[in-house]
Amino acid sequence: MDPLFDEFLHVPARLSVVALLVPADQVDFRLIRDTIGTSDSALSKQVSALAAAGYVTVRKDQDKRARRTYVQLTPAGRQAFQRHAAALERIVALARTPADPPTSDEPAAT
């Protein structure tokens, strides 16, 4: 296994959250929920796990109408995502690399 492959981050819900956060400064919890298509409780569980790992921070604000929760990627989370993405790209590249051609002693595959 590639040493940069992050088993913790590879959980689909976590990877989706972090990928959504990469291009943004911070993202509203509701937007994350709606974009990845999950429930509040399921997203809360994944965001809590990401926060415990140091990959995200969570900030709660009160505006005039409602309480808002914002999620932000930490520098450690950004680095973890970049390393994991690089590991996935290497795995995919290996799958796309054609096999070595058969030697003269080996029959060609048909």
LUMGU-149692 format. One record per residue: x, y, z of N, C-alpha, C in turn; residue in one letter. Coordinates in steps of 0.02 Angstrom, whole numbers, plus 32768, in hexadecimal, padded with zeros to 4 digits. Layout:
<sites>
+------+------+------+------+------+------+------+------+------+------+
:  n_u :  n_v :  n_w : ca_u : ca_v : ca_w :  c_u :  c_v :  c_w : resn :
+------+------+------+------+------+------+------+------+------+------+
:    X :    Y :    Z :    X :    Y :    Z :    X :    Y :    Z :    A :
...
+------+------+------+------+------+------+------+------+------+------+
</sites>
This chain:
<sites>
+------+------+------+------+------+------+------+------+------+------+
:  n_u :  n_v :  n_w : ca_u : ca_v : ca_w :  c_u :  c_v :  c_w : resn :
+------+------+------+------+------+------+------+------+------+------+
: 802B : 7FC5 : 8000 : 8000 : 8000 : 8000 : 802D : 803E : 8000 :    M :
: 8018 : 8070 : 7FDC : 803C : 80AF : 7FD9 : 803E : 80CF : 801F :    D :
: 8079 : 80E3 : 8037 : 807D : 8100 : 807A : 8056 : 8141 : 8082 :    P :
: 8046 : 8162 : 804B : 801F : 81A0 : 804F : 7FD4 : 8194 : 8050 :    L :
: 7FBF : 8156 : 8043 : 7F78 : 8144 : 8043 : 7F5E : 814B : 808A :    F :
: 7F29 : 8172 : 8093 : 7F0D : 8181 : 80D5 : 7ECC : 8159 : 80DF :    D :
: 7ED0 : 8122 : 8103 : 7E95 : 80F7 : 8110 : 7E5D : 811E : 8131 :    E :
: 7E6E : 8149 : 8160 : 7E3C : 8171 : 8184 : 7E18 : 819F : 8154 :    F :
: 7E3D : 81C1 : 812A : 7E20 : 81F2 : 80FC : 7DFB : 81D0 : 80C2 :    L :
: 7E0C : 8192 : 80B4 : 7DF0 : 816F : 807A : 7DA6 : 815C : 8084 :    H :
: 7D8D : 8160 : 80C1 : 7D45 : 8154 : 80CD : 7D1F : 8184 : 809F :    V :
: 7CF2 : 816A : 8074 : 7CD3 : 8195 : 8041 : 7CB4 : 81D6 : 805B :    P :
: 7C91 : 81D3 : 8093 : 7C71 : 8211 : 80AD : 7CA7 : 8243 : 80C2 :    A :
: 7CDC : 822C : 80E2 : 7D12 : 825A : 80F7 : 7D36 : 8277 : 80BB :    R :
: 7D45 : 824D : 808B : 7D67 : 8264 : 804F : 7D3D : 8297 : 802A :    L :
: 7CFC : 828C : 8027 : 7CCF : 82BC : 8006 : 7CCE : 82FF : 802A :    S :
: 7CCC : 82FE : 806C : 7CCD : 833C : 8093 : 7D0D : 8362 : 8087 :    V :
: 7D45 : 8340 : 808D : 7D86 : 8362 : 8086 : 7D8F : 837C : 803F :    V :
: 7D7B : 8355 : 800D : 7D81 : 836C : 7FC7 : 7D57 : 83AA : 7FBC :    A :
: 7D1E : 83AF : 7FDC : 7CF3 : 83EA : 7FD5 : 7D13 : 8427 : 7FF7 :    L :
: 7D39 : 841B : 802C : 7D58 : 8452 : 8051 : 7D98 : 846C : 8031 :    L :
: 7DB9 : 8444 : 8008 : 7DFA : 8457 : 7FEC : 7DF9 : 849C : 7FCB :    V :
: 7DCA : 84AA : 7F9E : 7DCD : 84EB : 7F7B : 7DAF : 8525 : 7FA3 :    P :
: 7D95 : 8519 : 7FDE : 7D71 : 854D : 8003 : 7D95 : 8561 : 8043 :    A :
: 7D85 : 859D : 805B : 7D9F : 85B2 : 809B : 7D7A : 858E : 80D3 :    D :
: 7D38 : 858F : 80CF : 7D0E : 856A : 80FD : 7CCC : 855D : 80DA :    Q :
: 7CA9 : 8529 : 80F0 : 7C6A : 8516 : 80CF : 7C35 : 850B : 8105 :    V :
: 7BF9 : 8524 : 80F8 : 7BC1 : 851A : 8124 : 7BAF : 84D0 : 8128 :    D :
: 7BA3 : 84B8 : 8164 : 7B91 : 8472 : 8170 : 7B58 : 845C : 8144 :    F :
: 7B25 : 8486 : 813C : 7AEB : 8473 : 8114 : 7AFD : 846A : 80CA :    R :
: 7B2A : 8494 : 80B1 : 7B40 : 848C : 806C : 7B66 : 844B : 8062 :    L :
: 7B90 : 8439 : 8092 : 7BB4 : 83F9 : 808E : 7B81 : 83C0 : 808E :    I :
: 7B52 : 83C2 : 80BD : 7B1F : 838E : 80C2 : 7AF9 : 8386 : 8080 :    R :
: 7AE3 : 83BE : 8064 : 7ABB : 83BB : 8026 : 7AE5 : 83A5 : 7FEB :    D :
: 7B23 : 83BA : 7FE8 : 7B4F : 83AA : 7FB0 : 7B62 : 8360 : 7FAF :    T :
: 7B72 : 8344 : 7FE9 : 7B85 : 82FD : 7FE9 : 7B4A : 82CF : 7FF4 :    I :
: 7B0F : 82EC : 8003 : 7AD3 : 82C4 : 8008 : 7AD1 : 8295 : 8043 :    G :
: 7ADA : 82B1 : 807E : 7AD8 : 8289 : 80BB : 7AAC : 82AA : 80EF :    T :
: 7AA2 : 8289 : 8126 : 7A79 : 82A5 : 815C : 7AA4 : 82D0 : 818A :    S :
: 7A82 : 82FA : 81B2 : 7AA6 : 8322 : 81E3 : 7ACE : 82F7 : 8213 :    D :
: 7AAF : 82C1 : 822B : 7AD1 : 8297 : 825D : 7B0D : 8273 : 823F :    S :
: 7B06 : 8259 : 8202 : 7B3E : 8236 : 81E2 : 7B77 : 8267 : 81D4 :    A :
: 7B67 : 82A3 : 81BC : 7B9B : 82D4 : 81AE : 7BBC : 82EB : 81EF :    L :
: 7B95 : 82F6 : 8222 : 7BB0 : 830B : 8262 : 7BE3 : 82D8 : 827C :    S :
: 7BD3 : 8299 : 8275 : 7C01 : 8264 : 828B : 7C43 : 8267 : 8265 :    K :
: 7C3F : 8271 : 8223 : 7C7C : 8273 : 81FA : 7CA4 : 82B2 : 8207 :    Q :
: 7C82 : 82EB : 820F : 7CA4 : 832A : 821D : 7CC6 : 8325 : 8262 :    V :
: 7CA5 : 8307 : 8292 : 7CC3 : 82FE : 82D4 : 7D02 : 82D4 : 82D0 :    S :
: 7D00 : 829F : 82A9 : 7D3B : 8274 : 82A1 : 7D73 : 829A : 827F :    A :
: 7D63 : 82C1 : 824B : 7D95 : 82E9 : 8229 : 7DB3 : 831E : 8258 :    L :
: 7D89 : 833C : 8282 : 7DA2 : 836D : 82B2 : 7DCF : 834C : 82E6 :    A :
: 7DBC : 8312 : 82FE : 7DE5 : 82EE : 832F : 7E29 : 82DB : 8312 :    A :
: 7E2B : 82CF : 82D0 : 7E6A : 82BE : 82AE : 7E93 : 82FC : 829D :    A :
: 7E77 : 8337 : 82A9 : 7E9A : 8375 : 8299 : 7E95 : 838B : 8251 :    G :
: 7E67 : 836D : 822C : 7E60 : 837C : 81E4 : 7E32 : 83B8 : 81D7 :    Y :
: 7E03 : 83C5 : 8204 : 7DD5 : 83FE : 81FC : 7DCB : 8421 : 823F :    V :
: 7DB4 : 845E : 823B : 7D9B : 8482 : 8276 : 7D52 : 8492 : 8269 :    T :
: 7D2D : 8499 : 82A0 : 7CE6 : 84A8 : 829C : 7CDA : 84E8 : 82C3 :    V :
: 7CB5 : 8515 : 82A3 : 7CA5 : 8555 : 82C3 : 7C59 : 855F : 82C1 :    R :
: 7C3C : 8572 : 82F9 : 7BF4 : 857E : 82FD : 7BE9 : 85C8 : 8306 :    K :
: 7BBC : 85E4 : 82DD : 7BA9 : 862A : 82E1 : 7B5E : 8631 : 82E8 :    D :
: 7B49 : 8667 : 8306 : 7B02 : 8676 : 830B : 7AF6 : 86B4 : 82E1 :    Q :
: 7ACB : 86AE : 82AD : 7AB7 : 86EA : 8289 : 7A72 : 86FE : 82A1 :    D :
: 7A53 : 872D : 8280 : 7A12 : 8747 : 8296 : 79DC : 8712 : 8297 :    K :
: 79E0 : 86E2 : 826A : 79AA : 86B1 : 8264 : 79BB : 866C : 827E :    R :
: 79F9 : 8658 : 8279 : 7A08 : 8613 : 828A : 7A51 : 860B : 82A0 :    A :
: 7A5D : 85D3 : 82BD : 7AA2 : 85C0 : 82CE : 7AC0 : 859E : 8291 :    R :
: 7AFC : 85B1 : 8280 : 7B1E : 8594 : 8246 : 7B5E : 8571 : 825D :    R :
: 7B6D : 853A : 823B : 7BAA : 8515 : 8249 : 7BD4 : 8515 : 820A :    T :
: 7C14 : 8528 : 8212 : 7C42 : 852B : 81D9 : 7C7B : 84F9 : 81E6 :    Y :
: 7C90 : 84DA : 81B0 : 7CC7 : 84A9 : 81B4 : 7D00 : 84C4 : 8189 :    V :
: 7D3C : 84C0 : 81A3 : 7D77 : 84D9 : 8180 : 7DAE : 84A4 : 8182 :    Q :
: 7DD0 : 849C : 814A : 7E07 : 846D : 8145 : 7E44 : 848C : 8167 :    L :
: 7E67 : 8465 : 818F : 7EA4 : 847C : 81B0 : 7EDF : 8471 : 8180 :    T :
: 7F18 : 8490 : 818D : 7F53 : 8481 : 8164 : 7F64 : 8436 : 8164 :    P :
: 7F5D : 8415 : 819E : 7F6A : 83CD : 81A1 : 7F38 : 83A7 : 8176 :    A :
: 7EF9 : 83BC : 8176 : 7EC6 : 839C : 814D : 7ED4 : 83A5 : 8103 :    G :
: 7EEA : 83E1 : 80F1 : 7EFA : 83EF : 80AA : 7F35 : 83C3 : 8094 :    R :
: 7F68 : 83BE : 80BE : 7FA2 : 8395 : 80AD : 7F8E : 834B : 80A8 :    Q :
: 7F64 : 8334 : 80D6 : 7F4E : 82EE : 80D4 : 7F28 : 82E1 : 8094 :    A :
: 7EFD : 830F : 807F : 7ED7 : 8306 : 8042 : 7F06 : 8304 : 8006 :    F :
: 7F36 : 8331 : 8003 : 7F65 : 8333 : 7FCB : 7F8E : 82F2 : 7FC7 :    Q :
: 7FA5 : 82D9 : 8000 : 7FCB : 829A : 8001 : 7F9E : 8260 : 7FEB :    R :
: 7F61 : 825E : 8005 : 7F34 : 8228 : 7FF3 : 7F22 : 822A : 7FA9 :    H :
: 7F15 : 8266 : 7F8F : 7F05 : 826D : 7F48 : 7F40 : 8256 : 7F1D :    A :
: 7F7C : 8266 : 7F32 : 7FB8 : 8250 : 7F0D : 7FBD : 8204 : 7F0E :    A :
: 7FAF : 81E6 : 7F47 : 7FB1 : 819C : 7F4C : 7F7D : 817D : 7F1E :    A :
: 7F41 : 8199 : 7F1D : 7F0C : 817F : 7EF0 : 7F20 : 8187 : 7EA7 :    L :
: 7F3E : 81C0 : 7E96 : 7F54 : 81CB : 7E51 : 7F89 : 8198 : 7E3D :    E :
: 7FB6 : 8187 : 7E6B : 7FE9 : 8154 : 7E5B : 7FC9 : 810F : 7E51 :    R :
: 7F97 : 80FF : 7E7A : 7F74 : 80BF : 7E73 : 7F52 : 80BC : 7E2F :    I :
: 7F30 : 80F1 : 7E1C : 7F0D : 80F3 : 7DDB : 7F40 : 80F0 : 7DA2 :    V :
: 7F78 : 8113 : 7DA9 : 7FAB : 8113 : 7D75 : 7FC6 : 80CC : 7D6A :    A :
: 7FD0 : 80A7 : 7DA1 : 7FE8 : 8062 : 7D9A : 7FB6 : 8037 : 7D75 :    L :
: 7F77 : 8043 : 7D81 : 7F43 : 801C : 7D5F : 7F40 : 802D : 7D15 :    A :
: 7F54 : 8068 : 7D03 : 7F52 : 807D : 7CBD : 7F92 : 806C : 7C97 :    R :
: 7FC7 : 8059 : 7CBB : 8006 : 8049 : 7C9C : 8000 : 8005 : 7C79 :    T :
: 800F : 8003 : 7C38 : 8009 : 7FC3 : 7C16 : 803C : 7F91 : 7C32 :    P :
: 8029 : 7F53 : 7C32 : 8056 : 7F1E : 7C4A : 8092 : 7F1A : 7C1B :    A :
: 80C9 : 7F02 : 7C36 : 8104 : 7EF9 : 7C0C : 80F3 : 7EC9 : 7BD4 :    D :
: 810C : 7ED6 : 7B98 : 80FE : 7EA8 : 7B61 : 811E : 7E64 : 7B70 :    P :
: 80FF : 7E2E : 7B58 : 811B : 7DEB : 7B65 : 8160 : 7DE4 : 7B45 :    P :
: 818A : 7DBC : 7B65 : 81CB : 7DAD : 7B48 : 81C0 : 7D7A : 7B11 :    T :
: 81F3 : 7D6C : 7AEB : 81EC : 7D3D : 7AB3 : 81DB : 7CF6 : 7ACC :    S :
: 81EA : 7CE7 : 7B0C : 81DA : 7CA5 : 7B28 : 8191 : 7CA0 : 7B3F :    D :
: 8170 : 7CD9 : 7B49 : 812C : 7CD9 : 7B62 : 80FB : 7CE2 : 7B29 :    E :
: 80C4 : 7CBD : 7B2A : 8092 : 7CC7 : 7AF6 : 806E : 7D0A : 7B02 :    P :
: 805A : 7D2A : 7ACC : 8035 : 7D68 : 7AD1 : 7FEF : 7D5A : 7AE9 :    A :
: 7FD4 : 7D85 : 7B12 : 7F8F : 7D7D : 7B2A : 7F5F : 7D8E : 7AF2 :    A :
: 7F29 : 7D69 : 7AF0 : 7EF7 : 7D77 : 7ABB : 7EB6 : 7D8B : 7ADA :    T :
+------+------+------+------+------+------+------+------+------+------+
</sites>
